[in-house]
């Protein structure tokens, strides 16, 4: 069953948490798609992932990147669209990007990362939580403590599927 995780940013920004989350996906042998809300933000994030660590980089491709090819060989794919060229296990929705419960069921994990200082982002996350819960998917809410560590704060109980007749 798919798990939809809601990550509420209050202490550390996206640029601090996303690379770590993507690295954990790669350590597990998973592929990821990061859907970003705007083309400008996609460009910023693309550049950042090449330069955020002095000892290396996070291998990835992005929509519109001539060097990325079709994206099929990329362990991480950045996009503002709906394409999934790298057969991802995980979907990340950041910076206002949205999805639907039908989309989320295509992944092992979906991570909705939202800025807790942006009231519109918080309202959007609440709406998405209700949508996920209303169709019986497993949702887990994670919040940052004062140091920026993740604390599991809430979880819904997914609806059991009735046995086949």
C-alpha positions, 0 to 999 in steps of 0.5 A: 500500500502507498504511504503519503507523508506530509512534511511540515517545514518550520525550522529548516528550509526545503534546501536543507531537507530535500537533499537528505531525503533524496539521498535516502531514496538512492541508498534504498535503490529507489528512484524519485521524481520531484514535482516543483510548483514553478519553472523558476523554482525548478531551475533554482532547485536543479542548480542547487542539487549540483552544488549543495555539498562540497564533497559531491552532488546529487545525480539528477536530471530535469525537464528541459535539460538537454544533457538529461536525455529522456530521463529514463536513466536518471535516479532523480527527475525534477519537473513541473509536469506530470511525466515520470520518465525514470519509473520512480518509487517515490514522488516528492511534491514541493513548492506548491506542486499538487497531486491527487490520491489516484496519482499517489497510489502509483508510488511506494511513498509520496512526500508532500513537503510544505512551508509551515510559515506560508498559510496558503501552503498549510491550507493546501496541505490540510486539503490534501490530507483530507483528500488522502484520508477520504479515499482510505490511503495511509497518511502520516504527518511529520513535523520538525522539532526546535532542532529541525529533527522530524517527529511523527505527529499523526497518522490516519488508519487506512480503511480496510479493503473488504474481502473479495466475494 
